[in-house]
Amino acid sequence: MQQAFCGKRGGKPRTVPLPASLVQKLIETLSQEISIMQALLAEAERQQAALLDDDLAILEEVIAKEMGLLQELEQWESQRLCQVADIEEQMKSAERLPESQTGVSLEQIATRAPSPMGQLLFNQGEELKEIMLRLQELNLLNANLLHQSLTLTNYCLSLITGDTGQMIYGEPGKKERQGYQPGRLDARA
């Protein structure tokens, strides 16, 4: 068993390295999550192209693929949370951390991981963070494109149907009609 403290009296406490097997499992899980996030990023880019090209077939295909990737990511994330909880328990028992402390960061795990694994964990965390930020940015842009497309579609429909959007007072949802109203497109033509 390794000592938790330096041999010097009054010395600074030394962190106990985590078992390599626990860290290796976490590295493998993060690798899977990174590959899924990269696939989600690629699908978000395809979605953006489909929105710009008004290609509904590709848009439906992208959404179906995204749903599958999100389910897979959810499974890996659940596994990662369990692994981090196991590592946290290991750290609490080895370093006598207070029970009131909840949660450990990837950085804390990386500093206690065996030498080459710690840097790899840190790099994976940074890569995952960059991918998530890019994905968030793309999703916001795609949402704006979709909103603009819906607004344009609603405007075109209102021009075609002659709908002014005015409602009868006290009857929400019911449109006011005053006999024959010729619209921009005459239905009798």
NORCOR-V507263 format. One record per pair of residues at least 12 apart in sequence whose ideal C-beta (glycine too) atoms are under 7 Angstrom apart, sorted by sequence separation. I is the first residue (numbers start at 0). J is the second residue. If there is no record, write none. Layout:
BEGIN
i=I j=J
i=I j=J
END
This chain:
BEGIN
i=3 j=15
i=45 j=57
i=46 j=58
i=49 j=61
i=108 j=120
i=109 j=121
i=162 j=174
i=90 j=103
i=1 j=15
i=46 j=61
i=105 j=120
i=106 j=121
i=45 j=61
i=87 j=103
i=86 j=103
i=42 j=61
i=105 j=124
i=161 j=180
i=83 j=103
i=90 j=111
i=161 j=182
i=42 j=64
i=86 j=108
i=160 j=182
i=161 j=183
i=42 j=65
i=158 j=183
i=159 j=184
i=39 j=65
i=42 j=68
i=39 j=68
i=38 j=68
i=35 j=68
i=35 j=71
i=35 j=72
i=32 j=72
i=35 j=75
i=32 j=75
i=31 j=75
i=32 j=76
i=28 j=75
i=32 j=79
i=28 j=78
i=29 j=79
i=28 j=79
i=25 j=79
i=28 j=82
i=25 j=82
i=24 j=82
i=21 j=82
i=25 j=86
i=21 j=85
i=21 j=86
i=21 j=89
i=17 j=86
i=18 j=89
i=17 j=89
i=15 j=93
i=15 j=94
i=14 j=94
i=3 j=93
i=22 j=112
i=26 j=116
i=33 j=123
i=40 j=130
i=47 j=137
i=3 j=94
i=17 j=108
i=22 j=113
i=36 j=127
i=43 j=134
i=50 j=141
i=23 j=116
i=26 j=119
i=30 j=123
i=33 j=126
i=37 j=130
i=40 j=133
i=44 j=137
i=47 j=140
i=51 j=144
i=17 j=111
i=19 j=113
i=22 j=116
i=26 j=120
i=29 j=123
i=33 j=127
i=36 j=130
i=40 j=134
i=43 j=137
i=47 j=141
i=50 j=144
i=16 j=111
i=17 j=112
i=25 j=120
i=32 j=127
i=36 j=131
i=39 j=134
i=43 j=138
i=46 j=141
i=50 j=145
i=14 j=110
i=14 j=111
i=16 j=113
i=19 j=116
i=26 j=123
i=33 j=130
i=40 j=137
i=47 j=144
i=22 j=120
i=29 j=127
i=36 j=134
i=43 j=141
i=50 j=148
END
